[in-house]
Amino acid sequence: MHCGCSAATLMWAGREHEYDDTTDEEFGFVRCSDCGVVRLNPRPDISELSRIYPPDYYAYGLLSEEADGLGARLKKAMYQRRLLALLSRLGKPGPVRILDVGCADGRLLDWYKASAAGDRLETHGIELNEDAAAMARKRGHRVVTGRFEVDTELEPGS
C-alpha cells in the first residue's frame, strides 16, 4: 500500500475488459484498512506498463474526441452512477478526495466533478504521460507525473 499498511478488505472483483492479449485473471478491488484507498489487487507487473500504455494510448487524447456524442454521454452517465454508488458504499458524507491512478487527460475526473457529488470532490491524479498530465492540470485537477508505487509528490490522503 502507498500508506504502508498491508491490511485490506475486498470490495468487488472483475476481469480485464480492454485488452485481449493480457490475462483472464480476476482482479480484486480492495480498500486499505488504514487510509481507505481503494486499489487493484494484484496490480499488473511494472514490466507490462509500456505495452498496456503505449505513447498513442487512446486515453491520452480523449478530450480531443467528440464529447457530445451519444456514446460519450452514456459512458459519462455510467461512470457518474458508479461513482455515486461507490461513495454510498464508502459512507463518507463530507469532502472526498478522488485519486485517479492513470488519469490520462483528466476526462474521467471531469465527469466526476460534473456529477451530483461534484461539489464534495477534490480531484487528484497521477499519470505516466507528461503531456496527458498537463492537459488534466489545465482542467483544474491536482495531477503529478510518475508511477504510483514510487511517487513522493501526492498529498497525504489524496
Secondary structure, 3 states (H helix, E strand, C coil): CCCCCCCEEEEEEEECCCCCCCCCCEEEEEEECCCCCEEEECCCCHHHHHHHCCCCCHHHHHHHCCCCCHHHHHHHHHHHHHHHHHHHHHCCCCCEEEEEECCCCCHHHHHHHCCCCHHHEEEEEEECCHHHHHHHHHCCCEEEECCHHHCCCCCCCC
